[in-house]
Amino acid sequence: MTTSLIVAKKFDRRHDNVLQGIETLECSPDFNLLNFQEISYTDDKNRTYKAYNMTRDGFVFLVMGFTGPKAAKFKEAFINEFNPKLPCSPWMPPDYRRFFHSREVWQEAQECA
């Protein structure tokens, strides 16, 4: 679990832009409900503002849409972490396996189907 405030700080983004990103995600209403929770926080001047708690899945969905060096570093690390687990991952829909360009990976995907 993380918050929109932490995401803004770690990715060098303005918090209002992170909020806008969350509020305009093109995910399903069910995914949004399960992965984002509106909260409020009080700043050092005792002003109350909106923020979001988010799950790991919500965080990944949001950050995959970011650009810039820190976002690129995260995406690369994410890809490197999960590539060894493909293509036999049970969560990989069979229809998506056709997008693999490597003949070896495609053959492995066929063996898993």
N, CA, C and O of each residue as an XYZ file, in Angstrom:
452
protein
N       0.852     -1.181      0.000
C       0.000      0.000      0.000
C       0.894      1.239      0.000
O       1.893      1.309      0.715
N       0.507      2.203     -0.815
C       1.210      3.475     -0.844
C       0.172      4.579     -0.985
O      -1.030      4.314     -0.981
N       0.634      5.805     -1.108
C      -0.278      6.938     -1.266
C       0.121      7.767     -2.475
O       1.240      7.672     -2.978
N      -0.813      8.570     -2.920
C      -0.534      9.476     -4.033
C       0.559     10.482     -3.662
O       1.306     10.933     -4.531
N       0.653     10.829     -2.392
C       1.700     11.762     -1.947
C       3.091     11.149     -2.111
O       4.024     11.816     -2.560
N       3.220      9.876     -1.745
C       4.517      9.201     -1.876
C       4.866      9.031     -3.344
O       6.014      9.235     -3.737
N       3.887      8.658     -4.156
C       4.137      8.506     -5.597
C       4.607      9.832     -6.190
O       5.567      9.855     -6.961
N       3.950     10.923     -5.845
C       4.349     12.233     -6.359
C       5.796     12.548     -5.983
O       6.573     13.011     -6.818
N       6.151     12.296     -4.736
C       7.507     12.593     -4.274
C       8.540     11.709     -4.969
O       9.563     12.209     -5.438
N       8.287     10.405     -5.042
C       9.265      9.462     -5.603
C       9.457      9.629     -7.100
O      10.529      9.327     -7.625
N       8.428     10.108     -7.796
C       8.523     10.262     -9.246
C       8.656     11.722     -9.675
O       8.478     12.044    -10.850
N       8.968     12.603     -8.726
C       9.172     14.029     -9.017
C       8.004     14.632     -9.793
O       8.191     15.271    -10.829
N       6.813     14.421     -9.279
C       5.609     14.948     -9.920
C       4.842     15.824     -8.933
O       4.922     15.635     -7.719
N       4.113     16.762     -9.467
C       3.230     17.548     -8.610
C       2.085     16.662     -8.154
O       1.565     15.856     -8.926
N       1.698     16.815     -6.901
C       0.644     15.951     -6.373
C      -0.667     16.127     -7.127
O      -1.380     15.150     -7.357
N      -0.996     17.353     -7.513
C      -2.250     17.555     -8.248
C      -2.241     16.822     -9.584
O      -3.292     16.387    -10.053
N      -1.070     16.678    -10.204
C      -0.983     15.919    -11.451
C      -1.157     14.420    -11.208
O      -1.750     13.720    -12.029
N      -0.639     13.930    -10.084
C      -0.832     12.517     -9.735
C      -2.316     12.263     -9.463
O      -2.861     11.252     -9.906
N      -2.967     13.163     -8.746
C      -4.408     13.024     -8.502
C      -5.174     12.973     -9.820
O      -6.055     12.132    -10.002
N      -4.838     13.865    -10.725
C      -5.504     13.887    -12.024
C      -5.265     12.574    -12.770
O      -6.171     12.038    -13.408
N      -4.041     12.067    -12.684
C      -3.736     10.788    -13.321
C      -4.591      9.667    -12.767
O      -5.106      8.847    -13.527
N      -4.750      9.622    -11.470
C      -5.580      8.593    -10.834
C      -7.030      8.744    -11.265
O      -7.695      7.760    -11.590
N      -7.510      9.960    -11.268
C      -8.925     10.205    -11.550
C      -9.290     10.038    -13.019
O     -10.472      9.969    -13.357
N      -8.299      9.972    -13.890
C      -8.581      9.796    -15.320
C      -8.073      8.454    -15.850
O      -8.024      8.251    -17.063
N      -7.696      7.544    -14.962
C      -7.271      6.212    -15.408
C      -8.414      5.540    -16.162
O      -9.583      5.677    -15.800
N      -8.064      4.832    -17.189
C      -9.080      4.139    -17.984
C      -9.211      2.679    -17.547
O      -9.207      1.769    -18.375
N      -9.326      2.472    -16.246
C      -9.523      1.135    -15.707
C     -11.016      0.950    -15.427
O     -11.798      1.900    -15.451
N     -11.376     -0.287    -15.165
C     -12.785     -0.574    -14.879
C     -13.183      0.005    -13.523
O     -12.329      0.200    -12.658
N     -14.461      0.279    -13.334
C     -14.912      0.766    -12.030
C     -14.573     -0.211    -10.895
O     -14.237      0.214     -9.790
N     -14.663     -1.519    -11.171
C     -14.326     -2.511    -10.140
C     -12.851     -2.424     -9.756
O     -12.518     -2.462     -8.571
N     -11.957     -2.305    -10.756
C     -10.527     -2.195    -10.477
C     -10.258     -0.936     -9.662
O      -9.497     -0.961     -8.695
N     -10.886      0.156    -10.059
C     -10.705      1.414     -9.345
C     -11.144      1.291     -7.896
O     -10.436      1.735     -6.992
N     -12.288      0.700     -7.672
C     -12.822      0.542     -6.317
C     -11.913     -0.318     -5.443
O     -11.726     -0.030     -4.261
N     -11.351     -1.373     -6.026
C     -10.496     -2.286     -5.271
C      -9.100     -1.737     -4.994
O      -8.446     -2.169     -4.046
N      -8.638     -0.794     -5.808
C      -7.228     -0.400     -5.755
C      -6.948      1.054     -5.401
O      -5.790      1.423     -5.204
N      -7.972      1.881     -5.316
C      -7.786      3.293     -4.963
C      -8.818      3.701     -3.924
O     -10.013      3.453     -4.087
N      -8.343      4.332     -2.854
C      -9.234      4.793     -1.790
C      -8.948      6.266     -1.536
O      -7.832      6.639     -1.177
N      -9.959      7.094     -1.725
C      -9.778      8.524     -1.463
C      -9.622      8.745      0.034
O     -10.376      8.202      0.841
N      -8.629      9.552      0.388
C      -8.367      9.914      1.780
C      -8.139     11.420      1.826
O      -8.155     12.084      0.790
N      -7.931     11.948      3.000
C      -7.552     13.360      3.129
C      -6.335     13.452      4.044
O      -6.071     12.567      4.859
N      -5.620     14.530      3.884
C      -4.469     14.793      4.755
C      -4.464     16.272      5.088
O      -5.041     17.088      4.369
N      -3.813     16.604      6.176
C      -3.705     17.985      6.627
C      -2.250     18.414      6.525
O      -1.352     17.728      7.014
N      -2.024     19.568      5.876
C      -0.650     20.050      5.735
C      -0.209     20.808      6.982
O      -0.957     20.912      7.954
N       0.996     21.328      6.945
C       1.557     22.015      8.121
C       0.857     23.338      8.439
O       1.089     23.916      9.502
N       0.000     23.828      7.526
C      -0.774     25.045      7.777
C      -2.217     24.707      8.153
O      -3.100     25.565      8.140
N      -2.430     23.434      8.489
C      -3.733     22.950      8.927
C      -4.809     23.011      7.834
O      -5.996     23.146      8.131
N      -4.382     22.910      6.566
C      -5.314     22.860      5.446
C      -5.517     21.391      5.063
O      -4.577     20.596      5.083
N      -6.750     21.050      4.717
C      -7.071     19.672      4.365
C      -7.135     19.521      2.844
O      -7.738     20.337      2.146
N      -6.495     18.454      2.348
C      -6.452     18.173      0.924
C      -6.794     16.710      0.663
O      -6.729     15.865      1.556
N      -7.158     16.442     -0.578
C      -7.461     15.089     -1.017
C      -6.168     14.366     -1.395
O      -5.220     14.976     -1.889
N      -6.152     13.059     -1.154
C      -5.068     12.178     -1.592
C      -5.700     10.798     -1.806
O      -6.901     10.619     -1.602
N      -4.893      9.843     -2.213
C      -5.374      8.476     -2.405
C      -4.420      7.476     -1.779
O      -3.202      7.610     -1.894
N      -4.981      6.467     -1.113
C      -4.259      5.241     -0.811
C      -4.385      4.384     -2.058
O      -5.397      4.451     -2.755
N      -3.378      3.585     -2.345
C      -3.488      2.677     -3.480
C      -2.750      1.382     -3.204
O      -1.745      1.354     -2.493
N      -3.261      0.327     -3.774
C      -2.641     -0.981     -3.658
C      -1.450     -1.064     -4.606
O      -1.202     -0.153     -5.396
N      -0.727     -2.162     -4.515
C       0.387     -2.388     -5.443
C      -0.122     -2.408     -6.884
O       0.508     -1.831     -7.771
N      -1.257     -3.068     -7.124
C      -1.800     -3.129     -8.482
C      -2.210     -1.743     -8.980
O      -1.966     -1.398    -10.136
N      -2.825     -0.962     -8.117
C      -3.182      0.399     -8.497
C      -1.951      1.232     -8.812
O      -1.927      1.983     -9.787
N      -0.933      1.091     -7.977
C       0.334      1.795     -8.197
C       0.923      1.440     -9.552
O       1.319      2.329    -10.306
N       0.987      0.147     -9.871
C       1.576     -0.279    -11.143
C       0.747      0.248    -12.309
O       1.302      0.739    -13.291
N      -0.563      0.150    -12.208
C      -1.434      0.646    -13.280
C      -1.188      2.131    -13.513
O      -1.088      2.568    -14.660
N      -1.089      2.896    -12.458
C      -0.853      4.335    -12.563
C       0.516      4.644    -13.144
O       0.628      5.409    -14.102
N       1.549      4.059    -12.575
C       2.925      4.406    -12.929
C       3.293      3.944    -14.340
O       4.156      4.546    -14.978
N       2.656      2.898    -14.828
C       2.945      2.452    -16.201
C       2.577      3.528    -17.221
O       3.039      3.479    -18.360
N       1.764      4.483    -16.832
C       1.413      5.590    -17.720
C       2.329      6.797    -17.590
O       2.218      7.743    -18.370
N       3.229      6.777    -16.619
C       4.148      7.897    -16.413
C       5.275      7.860    -17.447
O       5.589      6.811    -18.010
N       5.866      9.015    -17.678
C       7.052      9.122    -18.519
C       8.161      9.778    -17.706
O       7.925     10.286    -16.610
N       9.357      9.761    -18.249
C      10.497     10.368    -17.578
C      11.459      9.315    -17.070
O      11.139      8.127    -17.059
N      12.651      9.753    -16.644
C      13.705      8.816    -16.241
C      13.321      7.893    -15.086
O      13.622      6.700    -15.133
N      12.671      8.409    -14.063
C      12.312      7.560    -12.921
C      11.242      6.550    -13.306
O      11.281      5.403    -12.862
N      10.298      6.965    -14.120
C       9.263      6.038    -14.579
C       9.878      4.968    -15.476
O       9.523      3.793    -15.377
N      10.792      5.368    -16.343
C      11.453      4.404    -17.227
C      12.239      3.378    -16.414
O      12.219      2.187    -16.725
N      12.922      3.836    -15.387
C      13.691      2.930    -14.531
C      12.758      1.916    -13.850
O      13.073      0.728    -13.778
N      11.619      2.392    -13.354
C      10.655      1.495    -12.723
C      10.125      0.476    -13.727
O      10.080     -0.719    -13.433
N       9.723      0.941    -14.912
C       9.164      0.036    -15.918
C      10.177     -1.029    -16.317
O       9.831     -2.203    -16.452
N      11.425     -0.618    -16.506
C      12.460     -1.573    -16.885
C      12.663     -2.622    -15.785
O      12.775     -3.814    -16.072
N      12.708     -2.179    -14.542
C      12.868     -3.117    -13.425
C      11.675     -4.064    -13.340
O      11.843     -5.256    -13.083
N      10.489     -3.544    -13.553
C       9.277     -4.355    -13.517
C       9.324     -5.424    -14.608
O       9.040     -6.594    -14.353
N       9.683     -5.018    -15.811
C       9.783     -5.956    -16.938
C      10.843     -7.010    -16.657
O      10.611     -8.198    -16.879
N      11.996     -6.586    -16.174
C      13.073     -7.532    -15.886
C      12.696     -8.531    -14.799
O      13.141     -9.678    -14.822
N      11.890     -8.100    -13.865
C      11.446     -8.992    -12.796
C      10.499    -10.070    -13.319
O      10.582    -11.226    -12.902
N       9.604     -9.697    -14.225
C       8.566    -10.624    -14.637
C       8.844    -11.373    -15.926
O       8.173    -12.369    -16.197
N       9.798    -10.944    -16.732
C      10.093    -11.663    -17.970
C      10.472    -13.123    -17.738
O      10.003    -13.981    -18.486
N      11.291    -13.450    -16.750
C      11.625    -14.863    -16.563
C      10.410    -15.742    -16.240
O      10.451    -16.956    -16.440
N       9.353    -15.140    -15.751
C       8.158    -15.885    -15.384
C       7.225    -16.120    -16.582
O       6.274    -16.895    -16.487
N       7.497    -15.460    -17.688
C       6.680    -15.608    -18.890
C       7.288    -16.687    -19.753
O       8.469    -16.984    -19.577
N       6.586    -17.277    -20.647
C       5.191    -17.027    -21.001
C       4.214    -17.985    -20.326
O       3.024    -17.966    -20.638
N       4.691    -18.816    -19.414
C       3.829    -19.836    -18.809
C       3.052    -19.326    -17.604
O       2.416    -20.105    -16.896
N       3.103    -18.056    -17.378
C       2.392    -17.503    -16.238
C       0.899    -17.790    -16.362
O       0.323    -17.591    -17.431
N       0.268    -18.252    -15.294
C      -1.160    -18.562    -15.364
C      -2.030    -17.332    -15.600
O      -3.173    -17.466    -16.039
N      -1.519    -16.144    -15.319
C      -2.330    -14.946    -15.528
C      -2.210    -14.404    -16.944
O      -2.919    -13.466    -17.308
N      -1.313    -14.987    -17.755
C      -1.139    -14.512    -19.127
C      -2.254    -15.091    -20.003
O      -2.257    -16.292    -20.276
N      -3.196    -14.261    -20.447
C      -4.265    -14.787    -21.302
C      -3.681    -15.373    -22.582
O      -2.778    -14.775    -23.168
N      -4.173    -16.532    -23.035
C      -3.608    -17.162    -24.227
C      -3.588    -16.248    -25.443
O      -2.651    -16.311    -26.239
N      -4.603    -15.396    -25.606
C      -4.638    -14.511    -26.770
C      -3.466    -13.541    -26.808
O      -3.066    -13.103    -27.887
N      -2.906    -13.196    -25.644
C      -1.804    -12.248    -25.596
C      -0.480    -12.891    -25.993
O       0.473    -12.196    -26.345
N      -0.424    -14.199    -25.936
C       0.824    -14.878    -26.271
C       1.211    -14.661    -27.729
O       2.385    -14.781    -28.081
N       0.241    -14.344    -28.578
C       0.535    -14.140    -29.992
C       1.365    -12.874    -30.228
O       1.898    -12.685    -31.321
N       1.479    -12.019    -29.234
C       2.240    -10.788    -29.387
C       3.739    -10.978    -29.182
O       4.518    -10.062    -29.443
N       4.153    -12.162    -28.716
C       5.578    -12.413    -28.538
C       6.245    -12.518    -29.894
O       5.767    -13.227    -30.780
N       7.361    -11.804    -30.053
C       8.060    -11.793    -31.326
C       9.104    -12.896    -31.417
O       9.444    -13.337    -32.515
N       9.605    -13.335    -30.306
C      10.642    -14.352    -30.295
C      10.034    -15.718    -30.599
O       9.068    -16.129    -29.956
N      10.596    -16.414    -31.571
C      10.115    -17.752    -31.930
C      10.216    -18.699    -30.724
O       9.319    -19.507    -30.485
N      11.327    -18.587    -29.963
C      11.502    -19.455    -28.797
C      10.430    -19.190    -27.746
O       9.856    -20.122    -27.184
N      10.168    -17.921    -27.488
C       9.145    -17.572    -26.496
C       7.782    -18.018    -26.990
O       6.966    -18.507    -26.209
N       7.528    -17.852    -28.288
C       6.247    -18.269    -28.841
C       6.076    -19.777    -28.694
O       4.994    -20.247    -28.340
N       7.124    -20.531    -28.961
C       7.044    -21.980    -28.831
C       6.775    -22.384    -27.380
O       5.985    -23.291    -27.116
N       7.442    -21.700    -26.442
C       7.187    -21.986    -25.022
C       5.737    -21.668    -24.665
O       5.100    -22.399    -23.906
N       5.231    -20.586    -25.213
C       3.844    -20.201    -24.937
C       2.878    -21.254    -25.465
O       1.879    -21.563    -24.815
N       3.169    -21.805    -26.640
C       2.323    -22.835    -27.207
C       2.327    -24.083    -26.337
O       1.301    -24.747    -26.186
N       3.492    -24.401    -25.764
C       3.594    -25.568    -24.903
C       2.780    -25.400    -23.618
O       2.324    -26.378    -23.027
N       2.606    -24.151    -23.199
C       1.857    -23.897    -21.960
C       0.347    -23.917    -22.200
O      -0.436    -24.142    -21.277
N      -0.045    -23.680    -23.439
C      -1.483    -23.553    -23.733
C      -2.216    -24.868    -23.617
O      -3.426    -24.921    -23.833
